[in-house]
């Protein structure tokens, strides 16, 4: 397995990224992401450390942009945690894939959350700005030019910081997810999750790929956060 994971499997494509993938399995995948992200992504700690502590001027809501928001589960989770803390937060989830955007827009309405079919570059051209720009499990999907563009867009869009949370490629992560994902059936969760791990960066690789001003911070449960902090 160590040999299998020695280099990033950049030539492999996740099934859900294929335009002709099974629509029913894709929708099931979006639904099941909610469980995966709540348990394994580390966002509860990231929210407490990085988002809950923000106090914007003029008592306005904290504004968050979730790039590559997929089925929308992370945006809804963040809104729920903020509401539980009595903290005003507005989260915009964007995804260029019309299938993901449609699924997210069809979710029950959540106060403080909106979804759009859009690319980060669209918001840069609109002149939009947000306190925090985030993404979850997006970096490993991107080709080198897309990776650089996402980080450039993040710097333009974030007035405070950008947090791109992603997996760490390791034999332990691969083995544990292979077992943990067995209950998730009738979806792409297990197969694509293993492909995601094989496509993901090790911390030194991610640091080397990022431009100046970005740093890699470790996160629990085989995750890392590529971070930009303005000023």
C-alpha positions as CSV (number, residue, x, y, z in Angstrom):
1,X,0.0,0.0,0.0
2,X,2.9,2.3,0.7
3,X,4.0,2.0,-2.9
4,X,0.4,2.6,-4.1
5,X,0.4,5.9,-2.2
6,X,3.9,7.1,-2.9
7,X,2.8,9.6,-5.5
8,X,-0.4,11.5,-6.1
9,X,-2.8,9.6,-8.4
10,X,-3.6,12.6,-10.5
11,X,-4.6,10.6,-13.5
12,X,-7.5,8.9,-11.6
13,X,-11.0,10.5,-11.8
14,X,-13.6,10.2,-9.1
15,X,-16.8,8.7,-10.4
16,X,-19.0,11.6,-9.2
17,X,-16.8,14.0,-11.3
18,X,-17.8,12.2,-14.5
19,X,-20.5,14.0,-16.4
20,X,-22.3,10.8,-17.2
21,X,-22.3,9.2,-13.7
22,X,-25.4,7.6,-12.3
23,X,-27.7,10.5,-11.1
24,X,-29.3,8.5,-8.4
25,X,-25.9,7.4,-6.9
26,X,-24.7,11.0,-7.2
27,X,-27.7,12.3,-5.2
28,X,-27.1,9.6,-2.6
29,X,-23.5,10.7,-2.4
30,X,-24.4,14.3,-1.7
31,X,-26.8,13.1,1.0
32,X,-24.2,10.9,2.7
33,X,-21.5,13.6,2.6
34,X,-23.3,15.2,5.6
35,X,-22.4,12.2,7.8
36,X,-18.9,12.0,6.5
37,X,-18.1,15.7,6.9
38,X,-19.7,15.9,10.3
39,X,-17.7,13.0,11.7
40,X,-14.4,13.1,9.8
41,X,-13.7,16.5,8.3
42,X,-12.7,18.3,11.4
43,X,-14.9,21.3,10.7
44,X,-16.4,21.5,14.2
45,X,-13.0,22.3,15.6
46,X,-12.2,24.7,12.7
47,X,-15.4,26.5,13.3
48,X,-14.7,27.0,17.0
49,X,-11.1,28.1,16.4
50,X,-11.4,30.1,13.2
51,X,-15.0,31.3,12.7
52,X,-16.7,31.7,16.0
53,X,-14.0,34.1,17.2
54,X,-14.6,36.6,14.4
55,X,-16.3,39.9,15.4
56,X,-17.0,42.1,12.4
57,X,-17.5,45.8,12.9
58,X,-21.0,47.4,13.1
59,X,-22.4,44.1,14.5
60,X,-23.0,42.7,11.0
61,X,-23.0,39.0,10.2
62,X,-19.8,37.1,9.6
63,X,-19.7,36.5,5.9
64,X,-18.3,33.1,4.7
65,X,-17.8,31.9,1.1
66,X,-17.8,28.1,0.7
67,X,-16.1,27.3,-2.6
68,X,-17.1,23.9,-4.2
69,X,-19.9,23.6,-1.7
70,X,-21.2,20.4,-3.3
71,X,-24.5,19.2,-1.8
72,X,-24.4,22.1,0.8
73,X,-24.0,20.1,4.0
74,X,-21.0,22.0,5.3
75,X,-22.7,25.4,4.8
76,X,-25.8,24.1,6.7
77,X,-23.6,22.7,9.5
78,X,-21.8,26.0,10.0
79,X,-25.0,27.9,10.1
80,X,-26.4,25.5,12.7
81,X,-23.3,25.9,14.9
82,X,-23.4,29.7,14.6
83,X,-27.1,29.8,15.4
84,X,-26.5,27.7,18.5
85,X,-23.8,30.2,19.6
86,X,-26.2,33.1,18.9
87,X,-23.7,34.3,16.3
88,X,-24.9,36.1,13.1
89,X,-23.4,34.4,10.1
90,X,-24.2,34.5,6.4
91,X,-22.8,31.7,4.3
92,X,-22.7,31.6,0.5
93,X,-22.1,28.2,-1.1
94,X,-20.9,28.1,-4.7
95,X,-20.3,25.2,-7.0
96,X,-19.7,25.3,-10.8
97,X,-21.2,21.9,-11.2
98,X,-24.9,22.4,-12.1
99,X,-25.8,19.0,-10.5
100,X,-24.3,20.0,-7.1
101,X,-25.8,23.5,-7.3
102,X,-29.2,22.1,-8.1
103,X,-29.0,19.6,-5.2
104,X,-28.0,22.3,-2.7
105,X,-30.6,24.7,-3.9
106,X,-33.3,22.1,-3.4
107,X,-32.4,21.5,0.3
108,X,-34.8,22.9,2.9
109,X,-34.1,26.6,3.4
110,X,-31.7,27.4,6.1
111,X,-31.5,30.9,7.6
112,X,-28.3,32.7,6.6
113,X,-27.4,30.2,3.8
114,X,-27.6,30.7,0.1
115,X,-26.3,28.6,-2.8
116,X,-25.3,29.6,-6.3
117,X,-24.0,27.8,-9.4
118,X,-20.9,29.8,-9.8
119,X,-17.1,29.7,-10.1
120,X,-14.9,31.7,-7.6
121,X,-13.7,33.8,-10.5
122,X,-17.3,34.9,-11.1
123,X,-17.4,36.4,-7.6
124,X,-14.0,38.1,-8.1
125,X,-15.4,39.8,-11.2
126,X,-18.4,40.9,-9.3
127,X,-16.2,42.5,-6.7
128,X,-17.6,40.3,-3.8
129,X,-15.7,40.2,-0.5
130,X,-16.1,37.9,2.5
131,X,-14.6,37.7,5.9
132,X,-13.6,34.1,5.4
133,X,-13.2,31.9,2.3
134,X,-13.3,28.2,2.8
135,X,-13.4,24.9,0.9
136,X,-13.6,21.3,1.9
137,X,-12.0,18.4,0.0
138,X,-11.6,20.5,-3.1
139,X,-7.9,21.0,-3.5
140,X,-7.1,17.4,-4.5
141,X,-9.6,17.6,-7.4
142,X,-7.8,20.5,-9.1
143,X,-5.2,20.5,-11.9
144,X,-2.2,22.7,-11.2
145,X,-3.6,25.8,-13.0
146,X,-7.0,25.4,-11.3
147,X,-5.2,25.1,-8.0
148,X,-3.3,28.3,-8.5
149,X,-6.4,30.1,-9.7
150,X,-8.4,29.0,-6.6
151,X,-5.7,30.4,-4.3
152,X,-5.5,33.7,-6.3
153,X,-9.3,34.0,-6.2
154,X,-9.3,33.3,-2.4
155,X,-6.8,36.1,-1.8
156,X,-9.0,38.5,-3.7
157,X,-12.2,37.4,-2.1
158,X,-11.1,37.1,1.6
159,X,-10.8,40.2,3.7
160,X,-9.6,38.2,6.7
161,X,-8.5,34.6,5.9
162,X,-8.9,31.6,3.7
163,X,-9.1,28.0,4.9
164,X,-8.9,25.2,2.4
165,X,-9.4,21.9,4.3
166,X,-8.3,18.7,2.6
167,X,-7.2,15.1,3.1
168,X,-3.7,13.9,3.8
169,X,-2.5,11.0,1.6
170,X,-1.3,8.2,3.9
171,X,-1.6,4.4,4.2
172,X,-3.3,4.8,7.5
173,X,-6.0,7.1,6.1
174,X,-6.6,4.8,3.2
175,X,-6.9,1.7,5.4
176,X,-9.2,3.3,8.0
177,X,-11.5,4.9,5.4
178,X,-11.7,1.7,3.5
179,X,-13.2,0.1,6.6
180,X,-15.2,3.1,7.9
181,X,-16.9,3.7,4.6
182,X,-18.3,0.1,4.2
183,X,-21.7,1.0,5.6
184,X,-22.2,3.7,2.9
185,X,-23.9,1.9,0.1
186,X,-25.7,2.9,-3.1
187,X,-23.4,5.9,-3.6
188,X,-19.9,6.8,-4.6
189,X,-18.7,7.5,-1.1
190,X,-16.3,4.6,-0.6
191,X,-14.8,4.3,-4.0
192,X,-14.5,8.1,-4.5
193,X,-13.2,8.6,-1.0
194,X,-10.4,6.1,-1.6
195,X,-9.6,7.8,-4.9
196,X,-9.6,11.2,-3.1
197,X,-7.0,10.0,-0.6
198,X,-4.8,8.7,-3.5
199,X,-5.2,12.1,-5.2
200,X,-4.5,14.1,-2.1
201,X,-1.3,15.9,-1.0
202,X,1.1,15.1,1.8
203,X,1.8,18.3,3.9
204,X,5.2,18.9,2.3
205,X,3.8,18.5,-1.2
206,X,0.9,20.9,-0.5
207,X,3.3,23.5,1.0
208,X,5.6,23.3,-2.0
209,X,2.6,23.7,-4.4
210,X,1.3,26.8,-2.6
211,X,2.5,30.4,-3.4
212,X,4.1,32.7,-0.8
213,X,1.7,33.8,2.0
214,X,0.1,30.4,2.4
215,X,0.9,27.8,5.0
216,X,-0.2,24.3,5.8
217,X,-1.7,23.6,9.2
218,X,-2.4,20.2,10.5
219,X,-6.0,19.2,11.4
220,X,-7.4,16.2,13.2
221,X,-8.4,12.9,11.5
222,X,-5.9,12.9,8.5
223,X,-6.7,16.4,7.4
224,X,-4.7,19.5,6.7
225,X,-5.7,23.1,6.1
226,X,-4.0,25.3,3.5
227,X,-4.3,28.7,5.2
228,X,-4.0,32.4,4.1
229,X,-4.2,35.0,6.8
230,X,-4.4,38.6,5.6
231,X,-2.0,40.9,7.5
